[in-house]
Amino acid sequence: MPFPLRDLTPLLPGVALWALAFYLPLTAALTPLERVLAAGPLAANAQQLLLVVSGLVLALVVGLVSEVAFSWALGPSWATSLGLMAVLAGLFWGLADRGEDPPA
């Protein structure tokens, strides 16, 4: 019996939060793809579009897996809350990293 997709709709906010939290760290994993595309025949605009789309798809897949795993272990509302905390922690660390470098 196939799994109905509409059963995942309550998890969509959590999936989106987890995908947002994982987007930037996962785009670093696409560096080999970027090198291969640079050596290929595609135009620069097509390369950029392919990299962005592949980064989004990768983040959504990892976000879905994270949401389902945490929902199974903690419950759906806790998994979504944990995703929100991951996004806010990433934002905090991103803003903290923008500070001035200490003097040498």
N, C-alpha and C positions, 0 to 999 in steps of 0.2 A: 504494500500500500504506500503510495507516494506521500511525502511530507507536504502538507499544504503551506504555501508561502504566507498566507494571511495570518498564520499562527505566530509569525515573527514580527508583526506590526507593533506589539507593545515594546519590543526591544529596540526599535529604530532610534529613539532619542539616545539611548546608551551607545548604540553602534556609532552614531554620528559623533558623540563626545569622544569615544575611544579612537575613532579615525582621526579626529582633530588632534588628539594628544600624540598619536603615533606618526602623523604625517611628516614632520620635519626629521625625526630620527630615522625613519625608514627611507627617506629620499637619499640619504648617504649611501644606502645599499645599492642604489641605481647607478653608481659611478661607472661600473664596467659597461653597462648598457649605453651610457653617455659616450664612452670612448669608442664603442663599436659603431654607434650612429655617426660620430664625427668622421670616421673613416669611410662611411658608406656614401651612397649616391643621393641621399635625401637632402632636400633643401633645408636651410636653417630653421625656417618656420615650422616645417613638418617635424623636424627633430625635436624642437621645443614642445610642440603639441603632444607628440608621442611620449616624451619624458613626463610631462605634467599628467597626462591621462594614466600612464602606468604607475606613477606615484600615488594618484588618487585611488586607483583600483587596489593597489597593494595595501594602502592604509585602510580602505573599507573592508577588505578581507581580514586583515589582522584585527581591526575593530570588531568585526562580527564574531570572530573566534574568541576574542577577549570577553566580549559581552556575554556570549553563550556560556563560556567557562565560568565566569564570575557569577552569572545568574544561577547556574547549576549549584555552585558552591555556597553562595551567600543569599541568593534571592534576587529577583529582577530590580527592585528598587535600590538595594544596596549596591548592585553592580553599576547602575546608572550614576548613583552618588559618587562612587569610587572613580568613575570616568570623569565626572565634573571636577573632582579633586585633582586628578591627573592633569587635566587641562589647566586648572588654576596654578598648580605647582610648576608646570612648564612655562606658563606666562610669568610667574614670579621669578624663576631662574633666568628666563630670557631678559627680563628687565634688570635684574641684578647684575647680569653679565655686561650690560651696557655701561656700567659705571666706569669711572676713571681707573686706569691701571695704577697700581702702587708705584711710587718712585723707586728707581733701581739703586 
